[in-house]
Amino acid sequence: MSNLAAARYGKDNVRVYKVHRDEKTGVQTVVEMTVCVLLEGDIETSYTKADNSVVVATDSIKNTIYITAKQQPVTPPELFGSILGTHFIEKYAHIHAAHVNIITHRWVRMNIDGKAHPHSFIKDSPETRNVQVDVIEGKGIEINSSIDGLTVLKSTGSQFWGFVRDEFTTLKETWDRILSTKVNANWQWRRFASLHDVKANVHNFDFAWETARNTTCKTFAEDNSASVQATMYKMGEQILAAVPLLDTVEYALPNIHYFEIDLSWHKGTKNTGKDAEVYAPQSGPNGLIKCTVARGQKARL
Ligand SMILES: O=c1[nH]c(=O)c2[nH]c(=O)[nH]c2[nH]1
């Protein structure tokens, strides 16, 4: 005997591009997204009894994504995801939750001869702006926003010393090292009561993304880092302080190592400590440091 413990289904990897043409100025604006929509509800019989009468075809889900993108704003993604998810739970009485994931790809307007070009863009990095929007009947809308793939490096202004030393330790303490990471930053919004509530707060979404990105870069650059842990906590604290609607800020930062190379074997070449200039970038293993920063007093870890 077995039972269906959980089920959701939908369309993944729906690639959507939308252009906005400003007829007056001739300036065009583009958005490219990869969308996933998964539905939950009274769909059990489609799994257990081969009953397709409860299935909104994933092909129809894909079509709905395109039509919604045509009829509604696709930015900020938090709003588009909320509109899309709300559509599914309102349109189909037996669908009780819609989980929408949107990856927004980076197209930055080109600067040609010092002027913003009206219709040409550059992908300057694989960085993405992402949202996970969960629209749950009777509960409201949960939104998590994130930045992924923002890769940064500083060539000094980072230390790491005072850590546990025992019979497993080979790492030397350092007061000056290279620090590099690929930022994954996630910020969780307080629950929205409805699509109306999301719309009433729409101005916060771009502001939070800009704040998260700027704070991450500024703190990374300016902090004389004692460790990845200490620097990322400062980032989280500042973002929470700047955006009151956020409940938590979460970071996952790989520590991408750059190792010194001892070149003394070649005519006594000095290339370590203060003489280090040529390093060996490492692809792995890497440190992976995570934390969630929340408001108020600590409950537990
Ligand atoms: O910032 C760091 N945190 C660590 O926990 C750690 N561990 C390590 O080997 N190097 C580093 N660097």
The ligand as an ORCA input file, in Angstrom:
! r2SCAN-3c Opt
* xyz 0 1
  O      36.963     33.714      5.525
  C      37.252     32.521      5.740
  N      36.457     31.771      6.530
  C      36.720     30.464      6.833
  O      35.951     29.782      7.556
  C      37.895     29.914      6.256
  N      38.456     28.670      6.337
  C      39.575     28.709      5.578
  O      40.339     27.744      5.379
  N      39.741     29.947      5.031
  C      38.709     30.710      5.436
  N      38.378     32.000      5.197
*
